[in-house]
Amino acid sequence: MKRPSLALRCLVLLYVAALLGVPLVFVFQQAFSHGWAALWAALHDHAMDEAILLTAKVVVLAVPLNVFFGIGASLWIVRHPSRISHVLDVLIDIPLAISPIVVGLILELAYAQNGWFGSTFSKLGWKVMFSLPGIVVASIFVSLPLVSRQVIPLLREIGDHQEQTAATLGAKPTRIFFTITLRSIAWACAYGVTLTLARVIGEYGAVLIVSGNIAMLTQTLTLNIGANFENFNGYQGFVGALLLALVSVLVLVVIGVARHRLERKRHDSFA
Amino acid sequence: MAKGVALGYISLLVLIPLAALLTNAFNHGLGAFWSAATGTESLDALRLTVTCSLLAAIFNAVAGTATAFVLVRDNFWGKAMLNTIIDLPFALPTVVAGVTFYTLYGPLSPFHVNITGSWVGITVAIMFVTLPFSVRSVQPVLESLSLDAEAAASTLGASPFHVFRTITLPAILPALLTGTGLAFARALGEYGSVVFISNNLPYRSEVASSYVYSLVSSGQVSSAASVAFVLLSCALVVLIASNVIARRLARRRG
């Protein structure tokens, strides 16, 4: 089977169009269904604007933390393997196996008022659950492995010859990191950061439990869409969905470019 | 120092909450855990979740392999776009998919198809979320596969199906299995895309994550922890089993 038949191509196109294309187009169609003026008014909905602001805050706090952690953990796991780093390697992937609802539940069990650390935290005056820190922690949890899963295989593949050469020639560790390591994993990082961003913006189940879902206060954009939909305000919900769909199209483009670059790098390193 | 920070980060985030789950699931004894996990509503929810997830994972394993084939071996206008849109389920928030599927295939469906409150709707939503997994795991293996053996087989008179079954499929099977395992595990916990189209009717169309959520909202935290523990164990068993079998298959091929 050198080249698939035309029938297979059509079946595949039909499958992808029905499952992915139709819903994406439908979001745009619904958001524009009442005309530009209605869309403009819906974009200025107060509760939705507050929700957008909160989602932006969560992104600014959660994404950099996970990127630092992801790169650091990858370097440790690949370049300085030990028994502890093996444990870290296993632990880091666990969030992928946990349901978002269960993520929310276990964070509540550990950090809510009546949870393990609840009384300690309230003595210190910290409020983790049902406020911004809780939402940030939940977002960090669900996107924890996304950077390291991209970076670890690439670090393994490129090896450490260049880094060792630079060290022999007297380069300091920070200089080696910035001029050699970071440069060679840049596209893998970009890929991981974009996936992290998409996941943090789009998280629903975990944030639903952890935030308490209070409009204007602890409601992220995804929660706002869900709430509008449940309150028979479907149009407003689809306007929020339109914004997220636009973001996801951007994310797709960046992911596409990053994957292309990574493949080319792989071909070069084998050649 | 940096290592300490990394370990602290992962303990606060993953280890301590997981330990809290274990103690809350079992703090009223094994009997309480067992009755919470095997109550009728819980068992119905778990059965429905496993059935729909398995259906979606198997369907996507077949359709995903076909998609990977077309992406690697075919050539046509728009192929780059097809390759890009495959990742949409990773980029589009699950809640957006959820409300869209409910509006498309619910009581107000423009196509006059209503699949809400049934296993069909749940399976469709899960198919959407898990579509990229098998494609993205099979695609790189197909790309690195040499065409020599396939060409030789077809010169000797093997039918295309025979070539696929005896040469191509064994080569991609480990990757396909890993991808399908990932998809299955992800499907078991899916919430945002499923919760709207499922209507959450207890005993009928309530998935496990949705049941856990209803327990949490009504304050039954220990029961929620018990069901969550079962759900999490299922996902981990699926992931480990698919990895072990895939590794064995790959080793047998040498």
Interface residues (C-beta under 8 A of the other chain):
Chain A: M1 K2 R3 P4 L8 R9 L11 V12 L13 Y15 V16 L19 L20 G21 V22 P23 L24 F26 V27 Q30 F69 G72 A73 W76 I84 L88 L91 I92 I94 P95 L96 A97 I98 S99 P100 I101 V102 G104 L105 I106 L107 E108 L109 A110 Y111 G115 W116 V137 I140 F141 L144 L195 A198 R199 I201 G202 E203 Y204 G205 L208 I209 T222 L223 I225 G226 F229 G234 G237 F238 A241 L244 A245 V247 S248 V249 V251 L252 V253 I255 G256
Chain B: A2 K3 V5 A6 L7 Y9 I10 L13 V14 L15 I16 P17 L18 A20 L21 N24 A63 A66 T67 F69 V70 R73 D74 N75 F76 A80 L82 N83 T84 I85 I86 D87 L88 P89 F90 A91 L92 P93 T94 V95 V96 A97 G98 V99 T100 F101 Y102 T103 L104 V124 M127 F128 L131 L147 E150 A151 S154 P160 V163 F164 T168 L182 A185 R186 L188 G189 E190 Y191 G192 F196 A208 S209 S210 V212 Y213 V216 V221 A224 A225 A228 L231 L232 A235 L236 L239
